[in-house]
Amino acid sequence: MRRAIVSGLMALAAFGMSMTAQAFSTASGPVVNLVVSSTAAGGAPEVISFQVSPMPNTGCPTGTWFLFNPTDISDAQTRKNMLATLFAAKLTGTSVNVIYSNTICDTGSGYAIPIAIIIP
């Protein structure tokens, strides 16, 4: 669990250094919905979507969910770490801080893509 948080923080720091002019928003709250999609019904693999409560207006075309997949986050270990953090928060009822940008949106769904998920 600590590795997931540390990896997420390291990814956020590296991402922040590469986009120093970009301001990021934070959504905070418990994970109220968590969906892990499969290809069983012809869907795309590894699509993870979730909501926190209260869900902010993310500024993306469809601002009601956060979503990530291999197209959005190419590193498999980062996706695993983010999903592990979401599972831990959901199972324990712990709030998370979701760092996101209103200009980084999934092209297929229009949902905001998380940059980091932190359990404070």
C-alpha positions as CSV (number, residue, x, y, z in Angstrom):
1,M,0.0,0.0,0.0
2,R,2.8,2.4,0.9
3,R,4.5,1.6,-2.4
4,A,1.4,2.6,-4.3
5,I,1.2,6.0,-2.5
6,V,5.0,6.6,-2.9
7,S,4.8,5.6,-6.6
8,G,1.9,7.9,-7.1
9,L,3.6,10.8,-5.4
10,M,6.8,10.2,-7.5
11,A,4.7,10.2,-10.7
12,L,3.0,13.4,-9.6
13,A,6.3,15.1,-8.9
14,A,7.8,14.0,-12.3
15,F,4.6,15.0,-14.1
16,G,4.6,18.4,-12.2
17,M,8.2,19.1,-13.3
18,S,7.3,18.4,-16.9
19,M,4.3,20.7,-16.8
20,T,5.3,23.5,-14.5
21,A,2.9,26.1,-16.0
22,Q,-0.1,23.8,-15.6
23,A,-2.3,24.3,-12.5
24,F,-4.0,21.2,-11.2
25,S,-7.3,20.8,-9.3
26,T,-8.0,18.5,-6.4
27,A,-11.2,16.6,-5.7
28,S,-11.5,15.1,-2.2
29,G,-13.9,12.7,-0.7
30,P,-14.7,9.0,-0.3
31,V,-14.9,6.8,-3.4
32,V,-18.6,6.2,-3.9
33,N,-18.5,4.3,-7.2
34,L,-15.8,2.2,-8.7
35,V,-16.1,0.4,-12.0
36,V,-13.6,-2.0,-13.4
37,S,-14.7,-2.8,-17.0
38,S,-13.8,-6.0,-19.0
39,T,-13.9,-6.9,-22.6
40,A,-16.8,-9.4,-22.1
41,A,-19.3,-7.2,-23.8
42,G,-17.0,-5.9,-26.4
43,G,-15.7,-3.1,-24.2
44,A,-12.1,-1.8,-24.0
45,P,-9.8,-3.6,-21.6
46,E,-8.7,-2.1,-18.3
47,V,-11.1,0.8,-18.2
48,I,-11.3,2.1,-14.6
49,S,-13.9,4.7,-13.8
50,F,-14.8,6.1,-10.4
51,Q,-16.5,8.9,-8.5
52,V,-15.8,10.7,-5.2
53,S,-18.4,12.5,-3.1
54,P,-19.0,15.2,-3.7
55,M,-18.0,15.0,-7.4
56,P,-16.7,18.3,-8.7
57,N,-17.3,19.8,-12.1
58,T,-14.0,18.7,-13.6
59,G,-14.2,21.0,-16.6
60,C,-14.0,18.1,-19.0
61,P,-16.9,17.6,-21.5
62,T,-18.4,14.9,-19.3
63,G,-17.5,16.0,-15.8
64,T,-19.3,13.3,-13.8
65,W,-16.6,10.6,-13.5
66,F,-12.9,10.1,-13.4
67,L,-11.6,7.5,-15.9
68,F,-8.2,6.0,-16.9
69,N,-7.2,3.2,-19.2
70,P,-4.0,2.1,-21.1
71,T,-4.4,4.9,-23.6
72,D,-4.6,7.6,-21.0
73,I,-1.9,6.2,-18.6
74,S,0.5,4.0,-20.6
75,D,2.5,2.6,-17.6
76,A,0.9,-0.6,-16.4
77,Q,2.4,-0.3,-12.9
78,T,1.0,3.2,-12.4
79,R,-2.4,2.0,-13.4
80,K,-2.1,-0.9,-10.9
81,N,-1.0,1.4,-8.1
82,M,-3.9,3.8,-8.8
83,L,-6.4,1.0,-8.8
84,A,-4.9,-0.5,-5.6
85,T,-5.2,2.9,-3.9
86,L,-8.9,3.2,-5.1
87,F,-9.7,-0.3,-3.8
88,A,-8.1,0.4,-0.4
89,A,-10.0,3.7,-0.1
90,K,-13.3,2.1,-1.1
91,L,-12.9,-0.9,1.2
92,T,-12.0,1.2,4.2
93,G,-14.2,4.2,3.6
94,T,-11.2,6.5,3.5
95,S,-11.3,9.7,1.6
96,V,-8.9,10.3,-1.3
97,N,-7.5,13.3,-2.9
98,V,-7.7,13.1,-6.7
99,I,-5.3,15.4,-8.6
100,Y,-6.5,16.2,-12.1
101,S,-6.5,18.8,-14.8
102,N,-9.5,20.2,-16.6
103,T,-7.5,20.1,-19.9
104,I,-6.5,16.4,-19.6
105,C,-9.7,14.6,-20.6
106,D,-10.3,11.1,-22.0
107,T,-11.0,11.5,-25.7
108,G,-13.5,8.6,-25.9
109,S,-15.6,9.4,-22.8
110,G,-14.9,13.0,-22.0
111,Y,-14.2,12.2,-18.4
112,A,-11.3,13.7,-16.4
113,I,-8.1,11.6,-16.1
114,P,-6.6,11.5,-12.7
115,I,-2.9,12.5,-12.5
116,A,-2.5,11.1,-8.9
117,I,-4.7,9.5,-6.3
118,I,-3.6,10.1,-2.7
119,I,-4.9,8.7,0.6
120,P,-4.1,11.6,3.0
